[in-house]
Amino acid sequence: MHTNYIHNLSETPSVANYFLSQLRNVHTQGNRFLFRKNVERLGNIMAYEISKFLEFKQVDVETPLGIANMGVPASDLVLCTILRAGLPLHYGLLEYFDQADNAFIAAYRKNHKDGTFEINLEYITCPDLNNRVLVLVDPMLATGASIIKTLDYLSEYGKFSQLHIVSVLASSYGIKQLQRLYPKAHIWMAAEDEELTAKSYIVPGLGDAGDLSFGRKRQE
């Protein structure tokens, strides 16, 4: 595994761990506003960290007392989110990358009676990705199947120059799968969990991020 491309916020003590503890906690995660807000806060933190890997340019800024030469981001970003669970994390990133273009894709698990599932993609809207930095948002990186299928679809929109995959939680298995196919992708997470259930849910995890943010869905 290329550890230089793996960014786990929980490896360094910070306020991010406090936000994540509230997301995991069954006694606080029922507050939908707080749940979404904490996911957004993690998005803020990750956006700041991602910015350290972007290209910068020097500009002269006129102040009331003179001219300040400053470095500002020069990378051309596209934020792409897997609906619906990714929206709060997307908003957190967008608050910092407020001039980025945006892409959205609807992906969900279609469960079968034998316990298996497939990833269905039903909707995509995306700008040109050629020579741009793609930030792909999915709060729960379990098997990596949704992200892998999404990236396959996004390849039709151009060849991006840099890839950042942003999740709240990531499984060890999912990380390895993405590293195998995209060895130079930066993978960001608030924490890494080692276990997946037979139905490919992260353990200890936090539950269904989409349901906790927006309410339970009725879906076969």
C-alpha positions as CSV (number, residue, x, y, z in Angstrom):
1,M,0.0,0.0,0.0
2,H,1.3,3.5,-0.9
3,T,1.0,5.1,2.5
4,N,2.0,8.6,1.1
5,Y,-1.4,8.7,-0.5
6,I,-3.4,7.6,2.5
7,H,-4.5,10.4,4.8
8,N,-6.2,9.3,8.0
9,L,-7.2,12.3,10.3
10,S,-7.6,10.1,13.3
11,E,-3.9,9.3,13.4
12,T,-3.3,12.8,14.7
13,P,-5.2,14.0,17.8
14,S,-7.5,16.8,16.7
15,V,-11.0,18.2,17.0
16,A,-11.9,16.0,14.0
17,N,-12.0,13.0,16.4
18,Y,-14.6,14.8,18.5
19,F,-16.8,15.4,15.5
20,L,-16.4,11.7,14.5
21,S,-17.2,10.5,18.0
22,Q,-20.6,12.3,17.8
23,L,-21.3,10.8,14.4
24,R,-20.6,7.3,15.7
25,N,-22.4,7.7,19.0
26,V,-25.9,6.2,19.0
27,H,-27.0,8.7,21.7
28,T,-26.1,11.8,19.5
29,Q,-26.4,10.6,15.9
30,G,-30.2,10.7,16.0
31,N,-30.0,14.5,15.8
32,R,-30.0,14.9,12.1
33,F,-29.0,18.6,12.1
34,L,-26.0,17.8,14.3
35,F,-25.1,14.7,12.2
36,R,-25.1,16.7,9.0
37,K,-23.2,19.6,10.6
38,N,-20.5,17.3,11.9
39,V,-20.0,15.7,8.5
40,E,-19.8,19.2,7.0
41,R,-17.1,20.1,9.7
42,L,-15.1,17.1,8.6
43,G,-15.4,18.3,5.1
44,N,-14.0,21.7,6.1
45,I,-11.1,20.1,7.7
46,M,-10.4,17.8,4.8
47,A,-10.6,20.7,2.3
48,Y,-8.0,22.5,4.3
49,E,-5.7,19.4,4.2
50,I,-6.3,18.8,0.5
51,S,-5.4,22.4,-0.3
52,K,-1.8,21.6,0.7
53,F,-1.5,19.3,-2.3
54,L,-2.8,21.8,-4.9
55,E,-0.9,24.1,-7.2
56,F,-0.5,27.7,-6.1
57,K,0.3,30.9,-7.8
58,Q,1.7,34.2,-6.5
59,V,-0.5,37.3,-6.8
60,D,-0.2,40.9,-5.6
61,V,-3.0,41.9,-3.2
62,E,-3.6,45.6,-2.6
63,T,-4.1,46.4,1.1
64,P,-5.0,49.8,2.7
65,L,-1.3,50.3,3.4
66,G,0.5,48.7,0.5
67,I,0.9,45.5,-1.6
68,A,1.1,42.0,-0.2
69,N,2.5,39.2,-2.4
70,M,0.5,36.0,-1.6
71,G,0.2,32.5,-2.7
72,V,-3.3,31.5,-3.7
73,P,-4.7,28.2,-5.1
74,A,-4.3,27.8,-8.9
75,S,-5.7,24.3,-9.4
76,D,-8.9,23.9,-11.3
77,L,-11.2,21.7,-9.1
78,V,-14.3,19.6,-9.7
79,L,-16.1,18.3,-6.6
80,C,-18.1,15.2,-7.5
81,T,-20.5,13.7,-5.0
82,I,-22.3,10.3,-4.8
83,L,-25.9,11.1,-3.9
84,R,-27.6,11.3,-1.5
85,A,-25.3,10.5,1.5
86,G,-22.4,12.5,0.2
87,L,-24.2,15.9,0.2
88,P,-23.2,17.1,3.7
89,L,-19.5,16.2,3.1
90,H,-19.8,17.9,-0.3
91,Y,-21.1,21.1,1.3
92,G,-18.2,21.1,3.8
93,L,-15.7,20.9,1.0
94,L,-17.5,23.5,-1.1
95,E,-17.4,26.0,1.7
96,Y,-13.6,26.1,1.3
97,F,-13.4,25.3,-2.5
98,D,-16.2,27.8,-3.2
99,Q,-15.2,28.4,-6.8
100,A,-15.0,24.7,-7.8
101,D,-17.2,23.2,-10.4
102,N,-19.6,20.5,-9.2
103,A,-20.6,17.0,-10.5
104,F,-23.3,14.7,-9.1
105,I,-24.0,11.0,-9.6
106,A,-26.8,8.9,-8.2
107,A,-25.5,5.5,-7.1
108,Y,-27.1,2.9,-4.8
109,R,-27.0,-0.7,-3.8
110,K,-29.5,-3.0,-5.5
111,N,-29.9,-5.8,-3.0
112,H,-30.7,-9.4,-4.1
113,K,-32.5,-12.1,-2.2
114,D,-29.4,-14.2,-1.9
115,G,-27.7,-11.4,0.1
116,T,-25.6,-10.1,-2.7
117,F,-25.9,-6.6,-4.3
118,E,-24.9,-4.6,-7.3
119,I,-24.2,-0.9,-7.7
120,N,-26.8,0.9,-9.8
121,L,-26.0,4.3,-11.4
122,E,-29.1,6.2,-12.6
123,Y,-28.0,9.9,-13.0
124,I,-24.9,11.8,-13.7
125,T,-24.1,15.5,-14.4
126,C,-20.5,16.4,-14.8
127,P,-18.3,19.1,-16.5
128,D,-15.2,18.5,-18.5
129,L,-12.6,16.8,-16.4
130,N,-9.6,17.1,-18.6
131,N,-6.5,18.4,-16.7
132,R,-8.5,19.2,-13.6
133,V,-8.3,18.1,-10.0
134,L,-11.2,15.7,-9.2
135,V,-12.3,15.4,-5.6
136,L,-14.7,12.5,-5.3
137,V,-16.9,12.4,-2.3
138,D,-18.5,9.3,-0.7
139,P,-18.9,9.3,3.1
140,M,-18.6,5.5,3.6
141,L,-15.9,3.7,1.7
142,A,-16.8,0.1,2.3
143,T,-15.9,-2.3,-0.6
144,G,-15.0,0.6,-2.9
145,A,-17.5,-0.7,-5.5
146,S,-19.5,2.6,-5.8
147,I,-16.4,4.7,-6.2
148,I,-14.8,2.3,-8.7
149,K,-17.9,2.2,-10.8
150,T,-18.3,6.0,-10.5
151,L,-14.7,6.6,-11.7
152,D,-15.3,4.3,-14.6
153,Y,-18.3,6.4,-15.7
154,L,-16.4,9.6,-15.1
155,S,-13.6,8.5,-17.5
156,E,-16.0,9.5,-20.3
157,Y,-15.7,13.2,-19.2
158,G,-12.0,13.5,-19.6
159,K,-8.7,12.7,-18.0
160,F,-8.2,14.4,-14.6
161,S,-4.7,15.5,-13.5
162,Q,-5.1,14.6,-9.8
163,L,-7.6,12.5,-7.8
164,H,-8.7,12.9,-4.2
165,I,-11.2,10.5,-2.7
166,V,-12.9,11.8,0.4
167,S,-14.8,9.7,3.0
168,V,-15.8,10.0,6.6
169,L,-15.0,6.3,7.3
170,A,-13.0,3.8,5.1
171,S,-12.6,0.1,5.5
172,S,-9.2,-1.4,5.1
173,Y,-10.5,-3.6,2.3
174,G,-11.9,-0.6,0.4
175,I,-8.7,1.3,0.7
176,K,-6.7,-1.6,-0.7
177,Q,-9.1,-2.0,-3.6
178,L,-8.8,1.6,-4.6
179,Q,-5.0,1.6,-4.2
180,R,-4.8,-1.4,-6.5
181,L,-6.7,0.4,-9.3
182,Y,-5.7,4.0,-8.6
183,P,-2.3,3.9,-6.9
184,K,-1.8,7.6,-7.2
185,A,-5.2,8.6,-5.8
186,H,-5.1,10.5,-2.5
187,I,-7.6,8.8,-0.1
188,W,-8.8,10.9,2.8
189,M,-10.8,9.7,5.8
190,A,-11.6,10.7,9.4
191,A,-10.8,7.1,10.4
192,E,-10.1,3.6,9.1
193,D,-12.2,0.6,10.3
194,E,-10.9,-2.8,9.6
195,E,-14.0,-5.0,9.6
196,L,-16.7,-5.4,7.0
197,T,-19.9,-7.5,7.6
198,A,-21.2,-10.2,5.3
199,K,-23.4,-7.5,3.7
200,S,-20.4,-5.2,3.3
201,Y,-21.2,-2.7,6.0
202,I,-18.3,-1.1,7.9
203,V,-17.8,-2.1,11.6
204,P,-17.8,-0.4,14.1
205,G,-18.8,2.2,11.5
206,L,-21.6,4.6,12.3
207,G,-24.6,3.2,10.5
208,D,-26.3,4.4,7.2
209,A,-24.9,7.9,6.6
210,G,-27.7,8.8,4.1
211,D,-30.5,7.7,6.5
212,L,-28.9,9.5,9.4
213,S,-28.6,12.7,7.4
214,F,-31.9,12.7,5.6
215,G,-34.2,10.0,7.0
216,R,-34.9,6.4,6.2
217,K,-35.6,5.5,2.6
218,R,-38.1,3.0,1.2
219,Q,-36.2,1.0,-1.4
220,E,-36.0,-2.6,-2.3
